[in-house]
Amino acid sequence: MLRLASILHLFIGSTLAGVGVIAALVTGVNTGLGLFLYAIVGFVIAFPVSWKVAQVLYAR
C-alpha cells in the first residue's frame, strides 16, 4: 500500500501544492517565500490524503 500511496502522492501532492499557490495569490500573498510556504503546506497536506485514497483503493 505504501507504493500506491507514493504514486498517488505524486499527483495529489502537485495538485494540492498548486491549489496552495492559487490560494496564496487570491489572498494577496505575492512574495516568493509566501508562495513557497503555501505550496509546501499543500504538499504536506497531501500525505494523509494520498494515504486515505490508497486505503480506499485497497479496500475495494
Beta strands, then each sheet from edge to edge (+ up, - down):
end
